[in-house]
Amino acid sequence: MSTRQPPATIARLLLCAGLALASGLASAADGEIRKIDAAQMRLTLKHEAIPSLDMPAMTMTYKAPSATLLQGLAVGDQVVFEAEKRDGAYVVTAIRKK
């Protein structure tokens, strides 16, 4: 019994993954936490360029979708994070310490 996928199925999967990356749905970058505002659910990150978001290296404040995402983080932490643009604002969707 073979588990090989037909070429058309694989091509569709690759196309969907490419579109997700091109639209900024999964944009990972390295950065350093400069400020955390848990009350406003925001964090400021100094980060490398994020080409998929057409963003140069910079220091910028991002929204966090929940206060839970900020737990365990501290100013000065080196992190890897994912961000996307939602309704005109940049949102950190995932973050972990290096």
C-alpha positions as CSV (number, residue, x, y, z in Angstrom):
1,M,0.0,0.0,0.0
2,S,1.5,3.3,-1.1
3,T,1.2,6.6,0.7
4,R,2.6,8.7,-2.1
5,Q,0.6,11.8,-2.9
6,P,-0.4,12.6,-6.5
7,P,1.7,15.3,-8.0
8,A,-1.3,17.7,-8.3
9,T,-1.9,17.4,-4.5
10,I,1.7,18.2,-3.7
11,A,1.6,21.1,-6.1
12,R,-1.5,22.5,-4.4
13,L,0.1,22.2,-1.0
14,L,3.3,24.0,-2.1
15,L,1.2,26.8,-3.8
16,C,-0.8,27.3,-0.6
17,A,2.4,27.4,1.5
18,G,4.0,29.9,-0.8
19,L,0.9,32.1,-0.8
20,A,0.8,32.1,3.0
21,L,4.4,33.1,3.2
22,A,4.1,35.8,0.5
23,S,1.1,37.3,2.2
24,G,2.9,37.6,5.6
25,L,0.9,34.9,7.4
26,A,4.1,33.3,8.7
27,S,7.0,35.7,9.0
28,A,9.7,34.7,11.5
29,A,12.5,36.9,12.7
30,D,15.2,37.1,15.4
31,G,14.9,40.0,17.8
32,E,15.5,41.4,21.2
33,I,12.8,42.5,23.6
34,R,13.2,46.2,24.5
35,K,9.9,46.9,26.3
36,I,6.9,44.9,27.5
37,D,3.5,46.6,28.2
38,A,1.3,43.8,29.5
39,A,-1.6,46.1,30.4
40,Q,-1.8,47.3,26.8
41,M,-0.8,43.9,25.4
42,R,2.1,45.3,23.4
43,L,5.8,44.6,23.2
44,T,8.7,46.5,21.6
45,L,11.2,44.5,19.6
46,K,14.5,45.4,18.0
47,H,14.6,42.9,15.1
48,E,16.3,42.0,11.8
49,A,14.7,42.6,8.5
50,I,11.5,40.7,7.7
51,P,11.4,40.5,3.9
52,S,7.9,38.8,3.7
53,L,6.4,41.8,5.5
54,D,8.6,44.2,3.4
55,M,10.1,45.5,6.7
56,P,13.7,46.6,7.2
57,A,15.6,45.9,10.5
58,M,14.2,48.2,13.1
59,T,12.8,48.7,16.6
60,M,9.0,48.6,16.6
61,T,6.1,48.1,18.9
62,Y,3.8,45.1,18.1
63,K,0.4,44.1,19.5
64,A,0.1,40.8,21.3
65,P,-3.1,38.8,20.8
66,S,-3.2,37.9,24.5
67,A,-1.4,38.6,27.7
68,T,-0.5,34.9,27.9
69,L,1.8,35.4,24.9
70,L,3.9,37.8,27.0
71,Q,4.2,35.6,30.1
72,G,7.8,34.5,30.9
73,L,9.4,37.2,28.7
74,A,11.6,39.9,30.0
75,V,13.3,43.0,28.6
76,G,16.7,42.0,27.1
77,D,15.5,38.5,26.1
78,Q,16.8,37.3,22.7
79,V,13.8,35.8,20.9
80,V,12.5,34.3,17.7
81,F,9.1,35.5,16.8
82,E,6.4,35.4,14.1
83,A,4.4,38.4,13.1
84,E,1.7,39.2,10.6
85,K,-0.3,42.2,9.6
86,R,-3.9,42.2,10.8
87,D,-6.3,45.0,10.1
88,G,-3.5,47.4,9.5
89,A,-1.6,46.6,12.6
90,Y,1.4,44.3,13.2
91,V,0.8,41.5,15.6
92,V,3.2,39.0,17.2
93,T,1.5,35.6,16.7
94,A,4.3,33.4,18.3
95,I,7.4,34.1,20.3
96,R,10.0,32.0,22.1
97,K,13.3,32.7,23.8
98,K,16.5,31.7,22.0
